[in-house]
């Protein structure tokens, strides 16, 4: 769950194999629908306007890319 709905960030999350991306401001019905899809093994990503310029792209951290339960043991 996040507060950002930037398409460049969402694309990066998808490229790492995540099933879903939930924006905090999403209406409750959409949240429940997204949750149900992910629990069923389907993808659930928000659709919004035009992608932001890559010059302002947010990069995900290594921990975010690893996802839950996949943290490396250092």
DAZI-V176711 format. One record per helix or strand of 3 or more residues. SS is the DSSP state (H for helix, E for strand). FROM is the first residue (numbers start at 1). LEN is the number of residues. If there is no record, write none. Layout:
BEGIN
SS FROM LEN
SS FROM LEN
END
This chain:
BEGIN
H 7 9
H 28 12
H 54 3
H 62 5
END
